């Protein structure tokens, strides 16, 4: 069993998108599907709307792109760490 840990590196509020685009680094685990992240500091659940397609930059840096509900903006700031429940190892 392994836990997912994601650190927010950058946040983009693009009006054409339904949510905030979050660029971040997986500190532990790897994404498989849409995760149920919880903010490590507050314990509040985040509404991840989707995993975005990788870009040339995120492929180069190993970062991930997530789309998060705008209502969770208070939990979406550079440096925040999100965790997800343990998942079975592949």
Buried (B, 14 or more C-beta within 10 A) or exposed (E): EEEBBBBBBEBEEEEEEEBBBBBBBBEEBEBEEEBBBBBBEEEEEBBBBEBBEBEEEBEEEEBBBBBBBBEBEEBBEEEBBBBBEEBEEE
